[in-house]
Amino acid sequence: MFAHVTPTFDNDHKIVSFHSNRRVPDPKVIKTAIAPLYAEVLREESMHRNGKDALAAGYRKLTDFVASQKVSYDELIFAL
């Protein structure tokens, strides 16, 4: 699920609500790109007993993958 959330402001510029647009990615993209990457991140996280270390390792795995694609995270996600 991809979501974009935008605040709604009143006349005093205070946030009064939010509007969210969501879209479901193509199932083929999930199967061929997202699911394999997610499995790699989970595999990396499972190698650590400490939750904080696991989260850090999973995050590194994801950011290393994004860097290897030579695009920003947003560019990568919207290209899928």
N, C-alpha and C positions, 0 to 999 in steps of 0.2 A: 504494500500500500504506500503510495506517495501522497503526502499531504502538504498543503500550503495554508498557513493560518495568517489571517490579516485582522488587526484590531479595528474596531469602529469607535470613533470619537464623538463626544457631544460638543456643544458649542464652546465649552470651556476647555476643550482639548484633553478631556479625561476619557480614558478607555471605559466604554460602557458595555461592550460585548466583543465577540470574535466571530469571524466568518471563516469557515474551513472548506477548501476544495480538495477532493480526494480523487485519485485515479488508481485503478488496479493495473499493475504491469502485465504485459503479454505473458501468458502461461509458458510459452516457448522460451522466453528470456529467463523466467524463473528457473526452469529446468536446466537450461544450458549455461547460464552465467551466475545467477544469484545463489541458487542452492549449492553448487559446488564451492563457491567462495565462502558461504556461510558454514559449510561443513569443515572447511580448512580452519576457519576461525574457532569453531567449537573444538576441533581436534587440538589446536594449540592451547586453548583454555583448559582443556581436560588434563594437560600435562602438569598443571600446577595445583597444589593442595590449597594454598591460600587464595581466597577469593579476590583480594586486591591484586595479587600477582597475576592471577588468571585473567582478570579484566585488562590489566596493562598489556599482557602478552597478546591477547586477542585484538586489542586496539592497534598494537604495533603491526600485527599481521595484516590487518585491514589497511592501515596507512602505508605500509610497504607495498602492498598490492596496488593501491591507487597511485603511488609515486612511480611504480614500474610502468604504468600506463601513460605517464607523461601528460596527465590532464588533472584538473581539480576534481575533488569528490563530486561536486555538482555536475560538472561536465560529464563525468563517467556515468553517473546515475541517469541523467537525461539522455545519454546516448544509448542506453540499454533498451 
